Amino acid sequence: MRGSDVVQKSVTVGNLQIKLTAAVQASISALHDEFSVSPAQLKDYRFTHVQKQKLSEEEKKRKIFETAYEPSLEWWTSDQEAYAKSKDDCLAAGYPEQITPASLWDGHELMNEPERWLYKFTPEDVDVLNNAYDHFISLSLPNQEIKQSTFPIPVENNLHKAFYKTSQEVKTGLGFRVLTGLPVDEGCRQKQIIIFAGISSYISDRRLKQGKQNIVHLRDLTNPEEDKRPAITVKGQTSGNQVFHNDGSAGIVGLITLGVAESGGLSQLSSVAQTYNELIKTRRDIVREFAKDDWRNKQYPEGKRLWFSHKGDIISNYSRRPYFGFYEAEANVPPFLDLDLEKGDLEYFNNHTVFHARTSSEDSEKNQRHLIRIWLDNKEEDLPEGLSEL
């Protein structure tokens, strides 16, 4: 490219692992000033002040790895041993015996079928992206105006076809796709962001705000002094692992890797359908819990379900952080596949049919984990009542 003790409700799910790798590092001060939302997007948005904390290394470790946010293998093992299936081990009302959507997959099978989920950028693709970037820059528009018409890729071009296939695969197919080989080291941070947002506009034509930003930088912020960093409220801002979850009601999550940790930091995906079918066979009590509509948090004070049965499929809206809190944000209320990706790799996945997680990582002076996340709307997805838009 040019120029709190809480009763834990959790289950360990199978996963698909992806190791993301690398590039140029941004200063801490540059993490939140590059792609803010428009004034119209900020209307009625409520900002919550989070008190930053000065912590010792031991306190940091405890808040990252020893909070109720973390699932307990010891608890799960003892619960499994004590579990006895009831005589009336019924399904939750309205929930199917089994589901077979296109997003039902097994990592062992996908490992041998990369043509189903992987696309590699060609030199010609990079030229097309550079031309689209140059066109956008020539218009002298703010980043909020990045869209297909201002970041043009000819319809007849193979890259346009690849992006269309990616969009369809994420929305109605496997639920994820990886684009590999974008040479991000050859561009400045602003160019990396513009091209990432430009590509994302072909996956979905509507971005969803994340606080005051259209993008969020994910990297370890625990080392800078408290007065030199934003408040730490999500696990992606630490070196700790992230447990399997969905990102609220965002339709699609997109990631681009700009920096790789010295070790660890595998990005993990898991099929919601595969998980549901397994639990229907082995632990229907967990499905019944997830189907209850009394899971209350700040966003849903009246409560909501974590799993929705909708038109014969399961829509997942599962996350632990709204119920357990994390670090400086305290709450009020099967087989895997290893993918060794390179710099500039992009990952898009359907937020309601695919779980995602990440293993813990360790940075060094030379190699530091750094991803950028974007949330996209999925207009093709018919969401159940009660799962509000962001």
C-alpha positions as CSV (number, residue, x, y, z in Angstrom):
1,M,0.0,0.0,0.0
2,R,1.4,3.4,-0.8
3,G,2.3,6.7,0.6
4,S,-17.1,-8.2,42.9
5,D,-18.3,-11.8,44.0
6,V,-21.1,-12.9,41.7
7,V,-22.7,-16.2,40.9
8,Q,-21.3,-17.2,37.6
9,K,-23.4,-18.2,34.6
10,S,-21.1,-19.4,31.9
11,V,-20.1,-22.1,29.6
12,T,-16.9,-22.9,27.9
13,V,-17.5,-23.2,24.1
14,G,-15.6,-24.7,21.3
15,N,-13.6,-22.2,19.2
16,L,-11.9,-21.2,16.0
17,Q,-8.5,-19.6,16.7
18,I,-6.9,-17.0,14.5
19,K,-3.5,-15.5,15.2
20,L,-3.4,-12.0,14.0
21,T,-0.2,-10.2,13.2
22,A,1.2,-6.7,12.8
23,A,2.7,-3.0,12.0
24,V,3.3,0.6,12.8
25,Q,2.5,1.7,16.3
26,A,0.4,4.8,17.2
27,S,1.1,6.9,20.2
28,I,-1.4,6.6,23.1
29,S,-2.6,10.2,22.4
30,A,-3.5,9.2,18.8
31,L,-5.9,6.4,19.8
32,H,-9.1,8.4,19.9
33,D,-8.7,11.4,17.6
34,E,-8.7,9.9,14.1
35,F,-12.2,9.0,13.1
36,S,-14.9,10.6,15.3
37,V,-18.6,10.3,14.6
38,S,-20.6,13.1,13.0
39,P,-22.7,15.5,15.1
40,A,-25.8,13.7,13.9
41,Q,-24.5,10.4,15.3
42,L,-23.8,12.0,18.7
43,K,-27.4,13.2,19.1
44,D,-28.9,11.9,22.4
45,Y,-25.7,10.0,23.2
46,R,-25.0,9.9,26.9
47,F,-21.4,10.0,28.0
48,T,-20.4,8.3,31.3
49,H,-17.4,9.5,33.1
50,V,-15.2,6.7,34.2
51,Q,-12.7,7.3,37.0
52,K,-9.2,6.2,36.0
53,Q,-7.1,4.4,38.6
54,K,-3.4,4.3,39.5
55,L,-2.7,0.7,40.2
56,S,0.4,-1.4,41.1
57,E,1.4,-4.2,38.8
58,E,-0.1,-6.7,41.3
59,E,-3.4,-4.8,41.3
60,K,-3.4,-4.6,37.5
61,K,-2.9,-8.4,37.3
62,R,-5.7,-9.0,39.8
63,K,-8.2,-6.8,38.0
64,I,-7.3,-8.3,34.6
65,F,-7.1,-12.0,35.4
66,E,-8.9,-12.5,38.8
67,T,-12.3,-10.8,38.4
68,A,-15.7,-12.2,38.2
69,Y,-15.6,-11.4,34.5
70,E,-13.4,-14.5,34.0
71,P,-15.0,-17.9,33.6
72,S,-13.8,-20.4,36.2
73,L,-12.6,-23.7,34.9
74,E,-12.7,-25.1,38.5
75,W,-16.3,-24.0,38.9
76,W,-17.3,-25.4,35.5
77,T,-15.6,-28.7,36.1
78,S,-17.3,-29.2,39.5
79,D,-20.6,-28.1,38.1
80,Q,-20.3,-30.6,35.3
81,E,-19.4,-33.4,37.8
82,A,-22.4,-32.5,40.0
83,Y,-24.8,-32.1,37.1
84,A,-27.7,-34.6,36.9
85,K,-30.1,-34.3,34.0
86,S,-33.6,-33.9,35.2
87,K,-36.4,-36.3,34.2
88,D,-38.2,-33.3,32.5
89,D,-35.2,-32.0,30.7
90,C,-37.3,-29.9,28.4
91,L,-36.4,-27.3,25.8
92,A,-37.0,-23.7,26.5
93,A,-40.4,-22.7,25.1
94,G,-40.1,-21.9,21.4
95,Y,-36.5,-23.1,21.0
96,P,-35.7,-25.8,18.4
97,E,-34.3,-29.3,18.9
98,Q,-31.5,-28.5,16.4
99,I,-30.6,-25.8,14.0
100,T,-28.8,-26.2,10.7
101,P,-28.0,-22.7,9.3
102,A,-25.1,-22.0,6.9
103,S,-23.2,-20.6,9.9
104,L,-23.1,-24.1,11.5
105,W,-19.5,-25.3,11.1
106,D,-16.7,-27.3,12.7
107,G,-13.1,-25.9,12.8
108,H,-11.5,-29.3,12.0
109,E,-13.4,-29.3,8.6
110,L,-12.7,-25.6,7.9
111,M,-9.0,-26.1,8.5
112,N,-8.8,-28.1,5.2
113,E,-11.1,-25.8,3.3
114,P,-9.5,-22.3,3.3
115,E,-11.1,-21.5,0.0
116,R,-14.4,-21.2,1.9
117,W,-13.3,-18.4,4.1
118,L,-10.0,-16.9,3.0
119,Y,-9.2,-14.3,0.3
120,K,-5.6,-13.1,-0.5
121,F,-5.1,-9.7,-1.9
122,T,-3.2,-9.6,-5.2
123,P,-0.9,-6.8,-6.4
124,E,-3.6,-5.7,-8.7
125,D,-6.0,-5.4,-5.8
126,V,-3.6,-3.2,-3.9
127,D,-3.4,-0.9,-7.0
128,V,-7.2,-0.7,-7.1
129,L,-7.3,0.2,-3.3
130,N,-4.6,2.8,-3.8
131,N,-6.5,4.4,-6.6
132,A,-9.7,4.5,-4.5
133,Y,-7.7,6.0,-1.7
134,D,-6.2,8.7,-4.0
135,H,-9.7,9.5,-5.2
136,F,-11.0,10.0,-1.7
137,I,-8.1,12.2,-0.7
138,S,-8.7,14.3,-3.9
139,L,-12.2,15.1,-2.6
140,S,-10.9,16.7,0.6
141,L,-13.7,15.1,2.6
142,P,-13.8,14.2,6.3
143,N,-13.5,10.5,7.1
144,Q,-17.2,10.4,8.0
145,E,-17.8,10.6,4.2
146,I,-16.0,7.3,3.4
147,K,-18.5,5.2,1.4
148,Q,-18.6,3.3,-1.9
149,S,-19.2,6.5,-4.0
150,T,-16.2,8.3,-2.5
151,F,-14.0,5.2,-2.3
152,P,-14.8,3.7,-5.7
153,I,-14.0,0.2,-6.8
154,P,-15.2,-0.7,-10.3
155,V,-18.1,-3.1,-10.3
156,E,-16.4,-5.3,-13.0
157,N,-13.2,-5.5,-11.0
158,N,-12.3,-8.8,-9.3
159,L,-11.8,-7.0,-6.0
160,H,-15.4,-5.7,-6.0
161,K,-16.6,-9.3,-6.6
162,A,-14.4,-10.5,-3.7
163,F,-15.9,-7.9,-1.4
164,Y,-19.4,-8.8,-2.4
165,K,-18.7,-12.4,-1.7
166,T,-17.2,-11.4,1.7
167,S,-20.3,-9.4,2.5
168,Q,-22.7,-12.3,1.6
169,E,-20.6,-14.9,3.4
170,V,-20.6,-12.8,6.6
171,K,-24.3,-12.0,6.5
172,T,-25.8,-15.2,5.3
173,G,-23.1,-17.8,5.0
174,L,-20.4,-19.2,7.3
175,G,-20.6,-15.9,9.3
176,F,-17.0,-14.8,8.8
177,R,-14.3,-14.3,6.2
178,V,-10.6,-13.4,6.4
179,L,-8.9,-11.1,3.8
180,T,-5.1,-11.5,3.9
181,G,-2.1,-9.7,2.6
182,L,-2.8,-6.0,2.7
183,P,0.6,-4.3,2.9
184,V,-0.2,-1.8,5.7
185,D,3.4,-1.0,6.5
186,E,3.6,1.1,3.4
187,G,1.0,3.6,4.5
188,C,0.7,6.1,7.3
189,R,-1.9,5.6,10.1
190,Q,-4.5,7.8,8.3
191,K,-4.1,5.9,5.1
192,Q,-4.5,2.6,6.9
193,I,-7.8,3.8,8.5
194,I,-9.2,5.2,5.3
195,I,-8.6,2.0,3.4
196,F,-9.9,-0.1,6.2
197,A,-13.1,2.0,6.3
198,G,-13.3,2.0,2.5
199,I,-13.1,-1.8,2.3
200,S,-15.7,-2.0,5.2
201,S,-18.1,0.2,3.2
202,Y,-18.4,-2.7,0.7
203,I,-19.2,-5.2,3.5
204,S,-21.9,-2.8,4.9
205,D,-22.8,0.7,3.9
206,R,-23.6,1.8,7.4
207,R,-21.1,2.1,10.3
208,L,-22.3,2.0,13.9
209,K,-20.8,4.4,16.5
210,Q,-18.6,3.1,19.3
211,G,-18.9,5.9,21.9
212,K,-17.7,9.0,20.1
213,Q,-15.8,7.1,17.5
214,N,-16.4,5.1,14.3
215,I,-13.4,3.0,15.1
216,V,-11.7,1.7,18.3
217,H,-8.1,0.9,18.7
218,L,-7.5,-2.4,20.6
219,R,-4.1,-2.6,22.4
220,D,-2.6,-2.9,25.9
221,L,-3.0,0.4,27.8
222,T,-2.0,-0.8,31.2
223,N,1.6,0.3,31.1
224,P,1.3,4.1,30.5
225,E,0.7,6.3,33.5
226,E,-3.0,6.9,34.4
227,D,-2.9,10.5,33.3
228,K,-1.5,9.6,29.9
229,R,-4.1,7.1,28.8
230,P,-7.9,6.7,28.4
231,A,-9.9,4.9,31.0
232,I,-9.6,1.1,30.6
233,T,-13.1,-0.3,30.3
234,V,-12.8,-3.3,28.0
235,K,-10.5,-6.4,27.9
236,G,-9.2,-5.4,24.5
237,Q,-7.3,-2.5,26.2
238,T,-5.2,-5.0,28.2
239,S,-2.9,-8.0,27.5
240,G,-5.4,-10.4,29.1
241,N,-7.5,-12.9,27.3
242,Q,-11.1,-12.1,26.2
243,V,-13.7,-14.7,26.9
244,F,-16.2,-15.7,24.2
245,H,-18.9,-13.0,23.6
246,N,-20.9,-11.0,21.2
247,D,-20.5,-7.2,20.8
248,G,-23.9,-5.9,21.9
249,S,-26.3,-5.8,19.0
250,A,-23.8,-4.7,16.3
251,G,-24.5,-6.7,13.1
252,I,-21.0,-7.2,11.9
253,V,-17.6,-6.7,13.5
254,G,-14.5,-5.9,11.4
255,L,-10.9,-6.0,12.5
256,I,-7.6,-5.0,10.9
257,T,-4.3,-6.0,12.5
258,L,-1.7,-3.2,12.7
259,G,0.5,-4.7,15.4
260,V,1.2,-8.2,16.7
261,A,2.2,-9.1,20.2
262,E,5.6,-10.8,21.0
263,S,3.5,-13.9,21.9
264,G,-0.1,-14.9,22.2
265,G,-3.1,-12.8,21.1
266,L,-4.9,-15.5,19.0
267,S,-8.3,-14.2,17.7
268,Q,-10.9,-16.9,18.3
269,L,-14.2,-17.6,16.6
270,S,-16.9,-20.1,17.3
271,S,-20.1,-21.0,15.6
272,V,-23.2,-20.1,17.7
273,A,-25.2,-22.8,16.0
274,Q,-22.5,-25.5,16.8
275,T,-22.6,-24.4,20.4
276,Y,-26.3,-24.4,20.6
277,N,-26.7,-27.9,19.2
278,E,-24.0,-29.2,21.6
279,L,-25.8,-27.7,24.6
280,I,-29.1,-29.1,23.4
281,K,-27.6,-32.5,23.6
282,T,-25.6,-32.1,26.8
283,R,-26.8,-29.2,29.0
284,R,-30.3,-28.0,28.2
285,D,-30.4,-26.3,31.6
286,I,-27.9,-23.7,30.3
287,V,-30.0,-23.1,27.2
288,R,-33.1,-22.5,29.4
289,E,-31.1,-20.0,31.4
290,F,-29.9,-18.1,28.3
291,A,-33.5,-18.1,27.1
292,K,-34.8,-16.3,30.1
293,D,-35.7,-12.6,29.6
294,D,-34.6,-11.4,33.0
295,W,-30.9,-10.7,32.3
296,R,-30.8,-7.1,33.4
297,N,-28.0,-4.6,32.9
298,K,-27.5,-0.9,32.3
299,Q,-28.6,-1.0,28.7
300,Y,-31.6,-3.3,29.4
301,P,-32.9,-2.4,32.9
302,E,-36.1,-4.4,32.2
303,G,-34.1,-7.4,31.2
304,K,-33.5,-9.3,27.9
305,R,-32.5,-12.8,26.7
306,L,-29.0,-13.8,25.9
307,W,-30.1,-16.2,23.2
308,F,-33.2,-15.5,21.0
309,S,-35.1,-18.1,19.1
310,H,-36.0,-16.4,15.9
311,K,-37.5,-17.9,12.7
312,G,-35.9,-21.3,13.4
313,D,-32.5,-20.0,14.2
314,I,-30.6,-18.8,17.3
315,I,-29.5,-15.2,17.6
316,S,-26.9,-14.6,20.3
317,N,-26.4,-11.5,22.3
318,Y,-24.1,-12.9,25.0
319,S,-21.5,-10.9,26.9
320,R,-20.3,-11.1,30.5
321,R,-19.0,-7.6,30.9
322,P,-22.4,-5.8,31.2
323,Y,-23.1,-8.1,34.2
324,F,-19.7,-8.4,35.9
325,G,-17.9,-5.2,34.9
326,F,-14.2,-4.9,34.1
327,Y,-11.2,-3.0,35.4
328,E,-12.3,0.6,35.5
329,A,-15.9,-0.1,34.3
330,E,-17.8,-1.8,37.2
331,A,-21.3,-3.1,36.3
332,N,-24.3,-1.8,38.2
333,V,-26.5,-4.4,38.3
334,P,-16.1,-27.1,19.9
335,P,-12.7,-28.0,18.0
336,F,-10.6,-25.0,17.0
337,L,-8.6,-23.9,14.0
338,D,-5.3,-22.0,14.1
339,L,-4.8,-19.4,11.4
340,D,-1.4,-17.7,11.3
341,L,-2.2,-14.4,9.6
342,E,0.2,-11.7,8.5
343,K,0.3,-7.9,8.7
344,G,-2.6,-6.1,7.2
345,D,-5.0,-9.1,7.5
346,L,-8.7,-8.2,7.9
347,E,-11.3,-10.2,9.7
348,Y,-15.1,-9.7,9.4
349,F,-17.7,-11.8,11.2
350,N,-21.4,-11.9,11.9
351,N,-21.8,-10.7,15.5
352,H,-25.0,-12.8,16.1
353,T,-24.0,-16.1,14.6
354,V,-20.4,-16.2,15.6
355,F,-18.8,-15.9,19.0
356,H,-15.4,-14.3,19.3
357,A,-12.6,-14.2,21.9
358,R,-8.9,-13.7,22.2
359,T,-6.1,-15.4,24.1
360,S,-3.8,-13.4,26.4
361,S,-0.7,-11.9,24.8
362,E,2.6,-10.4,25.8
363,D,4.1,-7.3,24.1
364,S,7.8,-6.4,23.7
365,E,9.5,-3.2,22.8
366,K,9.6,-4.4,19.2
367,N,6.3,-6.1,18.8
368,Q,3.0,-4.8,20.2
369,R,-0.5,-6.0,19.6
370,H,-2.6,-3.4,17.8
371,L,-5.9,-3.9,16.1
372,I,-8.6,-1.5,14.9
373,R,-12.2,-2.5,15.2
374,I,-15.2,-1.3,13.3
375,W,-18.9,-2.1,13.8
376,L,-21.2,-2.4,10.8
377,D,-24.9,-2.7,10.3
378,N,-26.3,-5.9,8.8
379,K,-29.5,-4.7,7.0
380,E,-30.1,-8.3,5.7
381,E,-30.5,-9.6,9.2
382,D,-34.0,-9.7,10.7
383,L,-33.5,-9.3,14.4
384,P,-36.0,-10.5,17.0
385,E,-38.1,-8.0,19.0
386,G,-36.2,-6.9,22.1
387,L,-32.7,-6.8,20.6
388,S,-32.4,-3.0,20.0
389,E,-30.2,-1.3,17.5
390,L,-27.1,0.5,18.7
